[in-house]
């Protein structure tokens, strides 16, 4: 599970009952042609202080 953030080719991680109860490895759906997602920049909105 900890290798997913560093691997851009993983499309899906499937966690089964066996994964949870018996410590089996999760199944990964890999797509070699997948493009990495662009990180979006969050705009901060200016906040007006009101003395109400």
Secondary structure, DSSP 8 states (H G I E B T S, - for coil): -TTTTT-TTEEEEE--HHHHHH----EEEE-TT-------------------
